Amino acid sequence: MSRSPLSYPLTRAADGEAGGIADLQTDVMRFMAILAICLVAIFALVQSIPLNSAPVEPVPDPLPDIIAEPVPEPVPEPVPEPVSEPVPEPEPLPTAAAPTPAPVTEAEPLQAPAPVVATEQEGFTLQFENDLALTRLVARNEIGLYAISAGESLRMNVNRGRFSFWPAATPNEFHEMDSSTVPDDVANALRRMHSGSAVRWGVTLPAGMQQQLDQFMQTGGNGAIYIAANGQLRLET
């Protein structure tokens, strides 16, 4: 009996398919065994958890209790009323001492004869119209009145009707005034500050008044030249 040349390969194919099905069945059984083991382990774990476990109580929040309770406000202590004490009067501050202070005296309305300045040229006399003209011109610093002694020169100052004398340099040029024509209040103010040797009285004139005086004297003749309170000179022959 002869075999067909295709009989062997067909037989081999059938054996291969039978072997593949057997391997697949083996793998399925292994998978099912592993799955069963996993289910048994899970079931045992679930059985170990107690069914009647105590519920967890929530922790109370302490914040609402703290907020609900009002905080008592501090009671202010009574403040004792201050006892009023008599305030001592402030002591007067020492005033700055002026250099070489001089006593002053209040000026009174002067009605004495007008002071006469020594004549600069024979035939002319120079004098103030009255004592008020002298004090006003000195107060406005338009003229200067000096008390001159040996080694010392004092200039008169008038401030709010008060006479005072301050050390000053001796003027280079001045018109000498007769001491008998000096007002008594001016002389008394000088005596309170200066005592001793006799003094000479000198008057200095500003440039405008000196120019008027020179014009009157250049005319020649004689007469009385008066110095008014407004600073103008007047010639009376």
C-alpha positions as CSV (number, residue, x, y, z in Angstrom):
1,M,0.0,0.0,0.0
2,S,1.5,3.3,-1.0
3,R,1.1,6.5,1.1
4,S,0.0,9.8,-0.4
5,P,2.7,12.4,-0.4
6,L,0.4,14.9,1.4
7,S,-0.7,12.6,4.2
8,Y,2.1,13.4,6.6
9,P,1.8,17.1,6.6
10,L,-1.9,16.9,7.3
11,T,-1.4,14.7,10.3
12,R,1.2,17.1,11.7
13,A,-1.2,20.1,11.4
14,A,-3.8,18.3,13.4
15,D,-1.4,17.5,16.2
16,G,-0.3,21.2,16.4
17,E,-3.8,22.4,16.8
18,A,-4.5,19.9,19.6
19,G,-1.5,21.0,21.5
20,G,-2.5,24.8,21.2
21,I,-5.9,24.1,22.7
22,A,-4.4,22.2,25.6
23,D,-2.1,25.1,26.4
24,L,-4.9,27.6,26.3
25,Q,-7.0,25.5,28.7
26,T,-4.0,25.3,31.0
27,D,-3.6,29.1,31.0
28,V,-7.3,29.6,31.7
29,M,-7.2,27.3,34.7
30,R,-4.2,29.1,36.1
31,F,-5.9,32.4,35.7
32,M,-9.0,31.2,37.5
33,A,-6.9,29.7,40.3
34,I,-5.1,33.0,40.8
35,L,-8.4,34.9,40.7
36,A,-9.9,32.5,43.3
37,I,-6.9,33.0,45.6
38,C,-7.3,36.8,45.3
39,L,-11.1,36.6,46.1
40,V,-10.4,34.4,49.1
41,A,-7.8,36.9,50.4
42,I,-10.2,39.8,50.0
43,F,-13.0,37.9,51.6
44,A,-10.8,37.1,54.6
45,L,-9.8,40.8,54.9
46,V,-13.4,41.9,54.9
47,Q,-14.3,39.4,57.5
48,S,-11.6,40.7,59.9
49,I,-13.2,44.2,60.0
50,P,-15.7,44.4,62.9
51,L,-19.2,45.2,61.8
52,N,-20.3,47.2,64.9
53,S,-17.4,49.7,65.0
54,A,-18.0,52.7,67.2
55,P,-18.7,55.9,65.1
56,V,-16.1,58.6,65.3
57,E,-17.5,61.6,67.2
58,P,-16.7,64.9,65.6
59,V,-14.4,67.2,67.6
60,P,-16.3,70.3,68.7
61,D,-15.1,73.6,67.4
62,P,-14.0,75.7,70.4
63,L,-14.2,78.9,68.3
64,P,-18.0,79.5,68.6
65,D,-17.8,79.2,72.4
66,I,-15.0,81.7,72.6
67,I,-16.9,84.1,70.3
68,A,-20.2,83.6,72.1
69,E,-18.9,84.6,75.5
70,P,-18.6,88.4,75.7
71,V,-15.3,89.7,77.0
72,P,-15.9,92.0,80.0
73,E,-14.7,95.5,79.5
74,P,-12.2,96.8,82.0
75,V,-13.8,99.3,84.4
76,P,-11.8,102.5,84.4
77,E,-10.5,103.5,87.8
78,P,-11.6,106.9,89.1
79,V,-9.0,109.5,88.4
80,P,-8.5,111.9,91.3
81,E,-9.2,115.5,90.5
82,P,-6.0,117.6,90.4
83,V,-5.7,119.9,93.3
84,S,-5.3,123.4,92.0
85,E,-2.3,125.1,93.4
86,P,-1.6,128.8,93.2
87,V,0.7,129.5,90.3
88,P,3.6,131.6,91.3
89,E,4.0,134.8,89.3
90,P,6.9,134.6,86.9
91,E,9.9,136.6,87.9
92,P,10.7,139.5,85.6
93,L,13.5,138.6,83.2
94,P,16.6,140.7,83.6
95,T,16.9,143.2,80.8
96,A,20.1,143.6,78.9
97,A,22.1,146.4,80.5
98,A,22.8,149.2,78.0
99,P,26.4,150.4,77.8
100,T,27.0,153.2,80.3
101,P,23.4,153.8,81.4
102,A,22.5,157.4,82.1
103,P,19.7,158.7,84.3
104,V,16.9,160.3,82.5
105,T,14.3,162.9,83.5
106,E,11.0,163.8,81.9
107,A,10.9,166.9,79.9
108,E,8.4,169.5,80.9
109,P,7.1,172.4,78.7
110,L,9.9,174.9,78.7
111,Q,9.2,178.6,78.8
112,A,12.6,179.8,79.7
113,P,14.4,182.4,77.6
114,A,15.7,181.0,74.3
115,P,19.2,179.6,74.6
116,V,21.8,181.6,72.7
117,V,24.7,180.1,70.8
118,A,27.9,182.0,70.8
119,T,28.3,184.5,68.0
120,E,30.4,183.4,65.0
121,Q,30.9,186.9,63.8
122,E,30.7,190.2,65.6
123,G,27.3,191.7,65.1
124,F,25.4,188.4,64.8
125,T,23.9,186.1,67.4
126,L,22.8,182.6,66.8
127,Q,20.1,181.2,69.1
128,F,17.2,178.8,69.1
129,E,13.7,180.2,68.7
130,N,12.7,178.6,72.0
131,D,13.6,175.6,74.2
132,L,11.0,173.5,72.4
133,A,12.8,174.0,69.1
134,L,16.1,172.8,70.8
135,T,14.6,169.6,72.2
136,R,12.7,168.8,69.0
137,L,15.7,169.2,66.8
138,V,17.8,167.0,69.2
139,A,15.1,164.4,69.3
140,R,15.0,164.2,65.5
141,N,18.8,164.0,65.4
142,E,18.9,167.1,63.2
143,I,21.3,168.8,65.5
144,G,23.7,167.6,68.1
145,L,24.1,169.0,71.6
146,Y,27.3,168.1,73.4
147,A,28.6,168.6,77.0
148,I,32.4,168.8,76.6
149,S,34.9,168.6,79.4
150,A,38.5,167.7,79.8
151,G,39.0,164.2,78.2
152,E,35.3,163.5,77.9
153,S,32.4,164.3,75.6
154,L,28.7,163.5,76.2
155,R,25.9,163.8,73.6
156,M,22.4,164.5,74.7
157,N,19.6,162.2,73.6
158,V,15.8,162.8,73.8
159,N,13.5,159.8,73.8
160,R,9.8,160.3,74.5
161,G,10.4,163.5,76.4
162,R,13.3,162.1,78.5
163,F,16.8,163.5,78.5
164,S,19.9,161.4,78.7
165,F,23.6,161.7,77.9
166,W,25.8,159.1,76.3
167,P,29.6,159.1,75.7
168,A,30.5,160.3,72.2
169,A,33.5,161.6,70.3
170,T,34.1,165.3,70.4
171,P,33.0,166.9,67.2
172,N,35.6,168.6,65.1
173,E,33.5,171.7,64.5
174,F,30.7,173.0,66.7
175,H,29.1,176.3,67.8
176,E,29.7,177.0,71.4
177,M,26.6,177.7,73.5
178,D,26.5,180.0,76.5
179,S,25.9,177.8,79.6
180,S,23.5,180.3,81.1
181,T,21.1,179.7,78.1
182,V,21.0,175.9,78.6
183,P,17.5,174.9,79.8
184,D,17.5,173.9,83.5
185,D,16.0,170.4,82.8
186,V,18.9,169.7,80.4
187,A,21.5,170.9,82.9
188,N,19.9,168.9,85.8
189,A,19.9,165.7,83.6
190,L,23.7,166.2,83.0
191,R,24.4,166.8,86.7
192,R,22.8,163.5,87.7
193,M,25.4,161.7,85.5
194,H,28.4,164.0,85.4
195,S,29.9,165.9,88.3
196,G,33.2,167.5,88.6
197,S,34.9,169.8,86.2
198,A,33.0,172.4,84.3
199,V,31.7,171.6,80.8
200,R,31.4,173.5,77.6
201,W,28.2,173.2,75.6
202,G,28.5,172.7,71.9
203,V,26.0,172.5,69.0
204,T,26.5,170.9,65.7
205,L,24.4,171.8,62.7
206,P,23.6,169.8,59.6
207,A,24.9,170.8,56.2
208,G,21.7,172.6,55.1
209,M,21.4,174.7,58.2
210,Q,25.2,175.5,58.2
211,Q,24.9,176.7,54.6
212,Q,22.0,179.1,55.5
213,L,24.0,180.4,58.5
214,D,27.0,181.1,56.2
215,Q,24.8,183.0,53.7
216,F,23.4,185.2,56.5
217,M,26.9,186.0,57.9
218,Q,28.3,186.8,54.4
219,T,25.9,189.6,54.0
220,G,27.6,191.6,56.7
221,G,25.8,193.8,59.2
222,N,24.3,192.6,62.4
223,G,21.2,190.9,63.8
224,A,19.9,187.8,65.5
225,I,19.7,184.4,63.7
226,Y,17.0,182.2,65.1
227,I,16.8,178.4,64.6
228,A,13.2,177.3,64.3
229,A,11.7,173.9,65.3
230,N,11.3,173.0,61.6
231,G,15.1,173.4,61.0
232,Q,14.9,176.7,59.2
233,L,17.0,179.7,60.1
234,R,15.5,183.2,60.3
235,L,17.4,186.5,60.4
236,E,16.1,189.4,62.4
237,T,18.0,192.7,62.3
